[in-house]
């Protein structure tokens, strides 16, 4: 997380919404003392008051062999980002920086059994196919008999139980409204510009 409190996000609903918009995460863990990373799409799951990130990995993934014993991990979702030129502030003595959104979810990771893995894969494909509407959704029923089961043997399912959920929303909030507007205008139709417009204080 960015150390400046001004950019710190703790609103759980807002962070979950960002994870659902940008569900592809980088998992960081050191189950044997050596840092390792993996990349995976997640399904945000709520059950009995708890929050989980469900995902799958190829069996050849560096973290997959450690799932049986479990480990702690941080999952990082990177939202849009943009370089900010000092020229855009319209003020002297500024320096280059970067505006961005991120979400961090930390907690223990455990393995899933096959039934939960199959359910996860169905939910994941439904989640992503819904973004492609009005295209008719793909389902595994379209696969040849036995093909899904064969491919299933090459992956493992996992669940991260979220114990810490925090985010960074760095959108030039530490600058004046005029300076923020200058950056947003220079960024044009970049997604960061749209997010900035929503946070710039209205003119007095």
C-alpha positions as CSV (number, residue, x, y, z in Angstrom):
1,X,0.0,0.0,0.0
2,X,1.0,3.6,-0.6
3,X,2.2,5.0,2.8
4,X,0.2,8.3,2.4
5,X,-3.1,7.9,4.3
6,X,-4.8,10.2,1.8
7,X,-4.6,7.4,-0.8
8,X,-5.6,4.6,1.5
9,X,-8.9,2.7,0.8
10,X,-10.5,0.6,3.5
11,X,-14.1,0.6,2.3
12,X,-14.8,-3.2,2.0
13,X,-17.6,-2.9,-0.5
14,X,-15.6,-0.6,-2.8
15,X,-12.6,-2.9,-2.7
16,X,-14.7,-5.9,-3.5
17,X,-16.2,-4.1,-6.4
18,X,-12.7,-3.3,-7.7
19,X,-11.8,-7.0,-7.4
20,X,-14.8,-8.0,-9.4
21,X,-14.0,-5.5,-12.1
22,X,-10.3,-6.5,-12.2
23,X,-10.3,-10.1,-11.0
24,X,-6.9,-11.1,-12.5
25,X,-4.4,-11.0,-9.5
26,X,-0.8,-11.6,-8.8
27,X,-0.3,-14.0,-5.8
28,X,2.8,-13.4,-3.7
29,X,4.0,-16.0,-1.2
30,X,7.1,-17.5,0.4
31,X,5.9,-20.9,1.6
32,X,9.4,-22.3,1.9
33,X,11.2,-19.0,2.6
34,X,11.8,-18.2,-1.1
35,X,9.5,-15.5,-2.7
36,X,7.3,-16.9,-5.4
37,X,4.5,-15.4,-7.5
38,X,1.6,-16.8,-9.5
39,X,-1.0,-15.1,-11.7
40,X,-4.7,-16.2,-11.7
41,X,-8.2,-15.0,-12.2
42,X,-10.3,-15.1,-9.0
43,X,-13.9,-15.4,-8.1
44,X,-14.9,-13.2,-5.1
45,X,-16.9,-15.4,-2.8
46,X,-18.9,-14.4,0.4
47,X,-20.1,-17.1,2.8
48,X,-21.1,-17.1,6.5
49,X,-19.8,-13.5,6.9
50,X,-16.3,-14.4,5.5
51,X,-14.7,-13.3,2.2
52,X,-12.7,-15.6,0.0
53,X,-10.8,-15.4,-3.3
54,X,-11.2,-18.7,-5.2
55,X,-8.8,-19.5,-8.0
56,X,-7.0,-22.3,-9.8
57,X,-3.4,-22.9,-10.8
58,X,-1.7,-25.2,-13.2
59,X,-0.1,-28.2,-11.4
60,X,3.3,-27.0,-12.8
61,X,2.9,-23.6,-11.1
62,X,5.6,-22.7,-8.6
63,X,3.1,-22.4,-5.8
64,X,1.0,-25.5,-6.6
65,X,3.1,-28.0,-4.7
66,X,2.7,-26.1,-1.5
67,X,-1.1,-26.0,-1.5
68,X,-1.5,-29.3,0.3
69,X,0.2,-27.8,3.4
70,X,-1.2,-24.4,2.9
71,X,0.5,-21.0,3.1
72,X,-0.1,-17.3,3.6
73,X,-0.2,-15.1,0.5
74,X,-1.0,-11.6,-0.7
75,X,-3.2,-11.3,-3.8
76,X,-2.7,-8.0,-5.6
77,X,-5.1,-6.7,-8.2
78,X,-3.8,-3.9,-10.4
79,X,-6.3,-1.5,-11.7
80,X,-5.7,1.2,-14.3
81,X,-2.5,3.3,-14.0
82,X,-1.0,6.4,-15.7
83,X,2.2,8.4,-15.7
84,X,1.6,12.0,-14.6
85,X,3.9,14.7,-16.2
86,X,4.8,17.7,-14.0
87,X,3.9,19.9,-16.9
88,X,0.2,19.1,-16.5
89,X,-0.1,20.7,-13.1
90,X,0.4,24.2,-14.4
91,X,2.5,25.0,-11.3
92,X,6.3,25.2,-10.7
93,X,8.6,22.8,-8.9
94,X,6.5,19.6,-9.5
95,X,7.9,16.2,-10.1
96,X,6.8,13.2,-12.2
97,X,4.6,10.6,-10.5
98,X,2.1,7.8,-11.2
99,X,-1.6,7.6,-10.5
100,X,-3.1,4.2,-10.0
101,X,-5.6,1.8,-8.3
102,X,-4.6,-1.4,-6.5
103,X,-6.3,-3.8,-4.1
104,X,-4.4,-6.1,-1.7
105,X,-6.0,-9.2,-0.1
106,X,-4.0,-11.2,2.4
107,X,-4.7,-14.4,4.2
108,X,-4.1,-18.2,4.4
109,X,-4.4,-20.2,1.2
110,X,-5.8,-23.8,1.2
111,X,-6.4,-26.4,-1.4
112,X,-9.9,-27.2,-2.8
113,X,-11.2,-30.7,-3.4
114,X,-12.3,-31.6,-7.0
115,X,-16.0,-30.9,-6.4
116,X,-15.2,-27.3,-5.3
117,X,-12.8,-26.9,-8.2
118,X,-15.4,-27.9,-10.7
119,X,-17.9,-25.5,-9.2
120,X,-15.2,-22.7,-9.2
121,X,-14.5,-23.3,-12.9
122,X,-18.2,-23.1,-13.7
123,X,-18.6,-19.9,-11.7
124,X,-15.4,-18.3,-13.3
125,X,-16.5,-19.0,-16.8
126,X,-20.0,-17.7,-16.1
127,X,-18.5,-14.6,-14.5
128,X,-16.3,-13.8,-17.5
129,X,-18.8,-14.8,-20.2
130,X,-21.3,-12.4,-18.7
131,X,-18.9,-9.6,-19.7
132,X,-19.2,-10.6,-23.3
133,X,-23.0,-10.3,-23.5
134,X,-24.9,-10.4,-25.8
135,X,-22.7,-13.3,-27.0
136,X,-24.3,-16.6,-26.0
137,X,-22.3,-17.8,-23.0
138,X,-19.8,-20.6,-23.3
139,X,-20.3,-23.6,-20.9
140,X,-18.3,-26.8,-20.6
141,X,-21.3,-28.7,-22.0
142,X,-19.9,-27.6,-25.4
143,X,-16.8,-29.7,-24.9
144,X,-16.3,-33.2,-26.2
145,X,-17.2,-36.0,-23.7
146,X,-14.2,-36.7,-21.4
147,X,-12.2,-33.7,-22.5
148,X,-13.1,-31.5,-19.5
149,X,-12.2,-34.3,-17.1
150,X,-8.9,-34.9,-18.8
151,X,-8.0,-31.2,-18.6
152,X,-9.1,-31.0,-15.0
153,X,-6.2,-33.3,-14.0
154,X,-3.8,-30.5,-15.0
155,X,-4.9,-27.9,-12.5
156,X,-5.5,-27.5,-8.7
157,X,-8.1,-25.3,-7.0
158,X,-7.4,-23.0,-4.0
159,X,-9.1,-20.6,-1.7
160,X,-7.6,-17.5,-0.1
161,X,-9.5,-16.6,3.1
162,X,-9.3,-12.8,3.3
163,X,-8.0,-11.5,6.6
164,X,-6.8,-8.1,5.4
165,X,-8.3,-6.1,2.5
166,X,-6.9,-2.7,1.7
167,X,-6.4,-0.6,-1.4
168,X,-4.7,2.4,-2.9
169,X,-6.5,5.0,-4.9
170,X,-3.8,7.5,-5.9
171,X,-5.6,10.1,-8.1
172,X,-3.7,13.4,-7.3
173,X,-5.8,14.0,-4.2
174,X,-2.8,15.8,-2.7
175,X,-3.0,18.5,-5.4
176,X,-5.3,21.5,-5.8
177,X,-8.6,21.1,-7.7
178,X,-7.1,23.1,-10.6
179,X,-4.0,20.9,-10.7
180,X,-6.1,17.7,-10.6
181,X,-8.2,19.1,-13.5
182,X,-5.1,19.8,-15.5
183,X,-3.9,16.2,-15.1
184,X,-7.3,14.8,-15.9
185,X,-7.6,16.9,-19.0
186,X,-4.1,15.9,-20.2
187,X,-4.9,12.3,-19.8
188,X,-7.9,12.6,-22.1
189,X,-10.0,9.4,-22.4
190,X,-7.6,7.3,-20.2
191,X,-9.5,5.4,-17.5
192,X,-7.6,7.2,-14.8
193,X,-8.9,10.5,-16.1
194,X,-12.5,9.4,-15.6
195,X,-11.7,8.3,-12.1
196,X,-10.1,11.6,-11.4
197,X,-13.1,13.6,-12.6
198,X,-15.2,11.8,-10.1
199,X,-13.0,12.9,-7.2
200,X,-12.1,16.5,-8.1
201,X,-13.9,18.8,-5.7
202,X,-16.5,21.1,-7.3
203,X,-15.6,24.7,-7.9
204,X,-16.6,27.0,-5.1
